[in-house]
Structures are given as C-alpha cells and as structure tokens.
Amino acid sequence: MGSTGEVHVLMVTFPAQGHLSPLLKIAKRLVPKGIHVTIATLDYVRDRLLRSNNHSATLYTTAAASGSIDLKFFSDGFSLDFDRESNAERWFEALKTNGPKNLSALIANLAKERDVSFSCIISNNFMPWVTDVAEEQNIPSAVLWIQATAAYSVYYRYYKKCNDFPPLVENSREKIDLPGIPGLEVRDFPGFMFPVYANSFGRLVYDFVQKLDKVKWVLGSSFFELEEEVVNSMASLKEIIPIGPVVSPFLLGEEEKTVGNFEMYKAEDSCTEWLDNQAPASVVYISFGSILLLNQQQVDSISKALKNTERPFLWVVRSPAQPEKDKKDSEKKVGELSSEFLRETKDRGLVVTWCPQERVLMHPALSCFLTHCGWNSTMESVVVGLPVIAYPSWTDQPMDAKLLVDCFKIGVRMRNGDNGKLSVEEVERCLKEVSDGPQAAEMKKRAAELKEAARRTVRKGGSSDRNLEKFINEISSKSI
C-alpha cells in the first residue's frame, strides 16, 4: 500500500490486443472500488497505441471514486522496429532476462517518485517470469487467466501430470474424459500443447503452469454458471476464481464509469452507421481477430458462400495485401477479396479493416457471428446472446469452438475438408444451420439464457461480484 493507506495494484500484460483489453476491463471494475491501478506493458506498445490515434493512452480516471488507472511501459531490450513475430523464440528468451530487470526498475522508480507500494501484482498468460519479480519484491501475486476455464484445466492437468493424456497428435480424434468437457478430442486441445510449439509458446505455457505454485490467486475471465463443473473440479488442484465475463460494462447493461480504452488498431466508425440501415437479425458479422489472417482459398470460399446465399454481411479484413514472400504459394497468401465480389455485393455488404467489435456485436441487425473463437470474442458472443459459426485456427480457439458448440450449445462448427481446405458448401451449410436449421431456434433460446446469466453474475450479490469483492478485501488486508 501507499503511505496514505491507499490500495495500489500493478497489472503486467503481454503486449497483444487480446491481452491488454481484459486487464483494462478488470482495472475498470477495480477503480470504482477505490483501487489505484498501474498497467505495465512493453514500450513498443506505446508506439502502436499512438499510431492508432489512441490519444487517451496515458491516464484513465473516474469521477465515481478515488481510484485511477495509469499506463506505464518498460523495455524488452529491443528497438521499436525489431520484428518480434518473426523472431519469436529469440524474443521470448531475451524477454526472460530483460523483462524482470526492467520491470523491477519500473517498480523501484514508482516507489521513489510517487511513494507507491503495491498490494498485489496481477499478470496474465505468457509472462510467467512476472511471478518471480513479485516474489523478489515480496508482493502477493495473482494471475488473470484470459482464456476458458476449460483450457486452464487441460493445461494444468497435462503439465502437472494430474491425468493420463493420449498422445499429442494433431487432428487425432482420440478422446479423453475430463470434468465439464464431454467428448474432448485431441484435435480440440489448446494448440500450444502440441510439439510444434515446444520451443516457443508451448514453453511459456509450461513455465506458467509451473509458476502457479507461487501465485496466491488465479482469477478467471469466465463466470461460474458458464463452466461450473470445470471450476469445481479445479478446487482440489489449483483453484480458479471466476470474476467474468470480462467485457465492457455496456455489454452487460451497466454504466461505463471509467473512460478510455487501449486499441492498437484504428476502428472504422462507419460500421454502426451502416448497421443502423440493415434489417433486424439479418447481418452476418465476420471477424477473425487481430492476429489471424485467412489464406486466399478460405477467403474465396466464404465470399462465394455469401454471394450464393445473398446474405448481408459486415466483414473485418485485417490486411488485403499479399506479401511478396508468399506470392509463389497461393495457400500461404493473405486473403484478398476480389474486386468482382466487392462490386457485386456493395449494396448488401461492408468490408472494414477494424471495427468497434463490442458495439457491433450488440447491434440488433446482427444474426450471427462467424468467428475464429478467440476467448474475448467467445465471451462477447455469450454476453450479447448471439449465435456463432465457429471456425478456429490455433492456440485455445479449437477448445473455445468445442465449448461454444457442444457445451454452451449456441453455435455450429465449420471445418475444413479432408483435403485441408474450406469448401463453399461447408460455409453455406453453416450459414443455413445457424439461421434457419432444425437447431437454430434452440441456439437462439440458449444464447438468450446465457446472456441473462452473464448479467446476473456481475450484479451485486452475483457469483462474480462476490468473488471480486472477496479478492479486493484480501489484497486490501495488511495481513496478506
């Protein structure tokens, strides 16, 4: 705590949009409780935020309480123009050395300049070394698990050898029986478990699980009613405390008490205006997140299906450019929408490079969401009560697709054929099944039920509200 008895929390996040956003949303829930939050991430993110015209990426405050949110940066030891994506293994290794040193220096500077001492350090996936910094600084540590509780359970049980797992062979249909995940097949395991990621992301997840012994609280971005059996099953292993859904308050029908956002990409404002002119429950919203880029064949199949079915659509295409290095192999090209498709669908479709997704998802013009099944998108779909077409690619996405379709029962799974390609017929099948297929009405009913459950859990006295209050009381106690 600070010298005045104020409670200060340090949040340290991996430098990706899908990691920054959940921590900020939790910070926004802590601030009205009088908690002061400092969010720290790598300094090259500052450049990305400024380039996206995010001028408010410095300090966030609320008039409702004395809490505040401050954004700080520390170095990973590389220049801004270093290609971290292409040199991931080198970057991860260097970050294990430079990250702790520079984060510790940041903590020391804050203590000297502002007389701030932290009651807790909260980190998220892929920065396991943060727990070592917390231990060295004698600060209690927490983790915000920003994926499904089911993914947490699988990673923990596998790396801690709590269960006997089948061989990790990609596309294997061999099954394992785990609590709350019926009929789980190897091909739906979180992707970083597979040998291909052993020296990069897979190593980070392994290290993360091993560090959990040092962590006092594992906070979950899901909510109890959504994954009850999985949550209960982890109580005897390493408890996870659900405080989600981690989404913006307006999606839950609540007032936005704290201003500001972290957007590493500039959103196009035309989206909601265009949706205002569309019929209710008519538009297919298509987005594959901030990282995934479809190849040309996938884009062509989705395009032809939209054209054939004459469905209105809003499509987020991250980059239409085709890199020089990929031009010899069409299967590796970044997907480009043809000028013919754009011309023929201009009266019923809108293509953008980025959009304010939460605002879009709650728009009444949407009928379904064709998604890559990142956990943020998954939770947002649940919260707004929108049926999905699940088309996962890597990391936790296959697990999320499994949950959406087989556990939550609010969507259909779109799969590549045996040749590894996505067919036009498969896209058309999914569009029909989610809109007017035999299970469509039941999906919509179930989605509406989960929407209400998500709102109940964050209201005063709801399970996530109680869990968050308990966490705040514990970090505010001088005895921890």
PyMOL commands that set and color helices and strands:
alter all, ss='L'
color gray80, all
select helices_A, chain A and resi 17-33+44-51+88-114+130-136+149-159+186-188+191-193+195-197+201-214+228-233+249-252+270-276+296-309+324-326+330-332+339-344+357-361+375-384+397-407+424-436+440-458+463-476
alter helices_A, ss='H'
color red, helices_A
select strands_A, chain A and resi 8-12+36-42+59-61+68-74+120-124+141-145+175-178+181-185+217-220+241-242+283-287+313-316+349-352+366-371+388-390+411-413
alter strands_A, ss='S'
color yellow, strands_A
deselect
rebuild
show_as cartoon
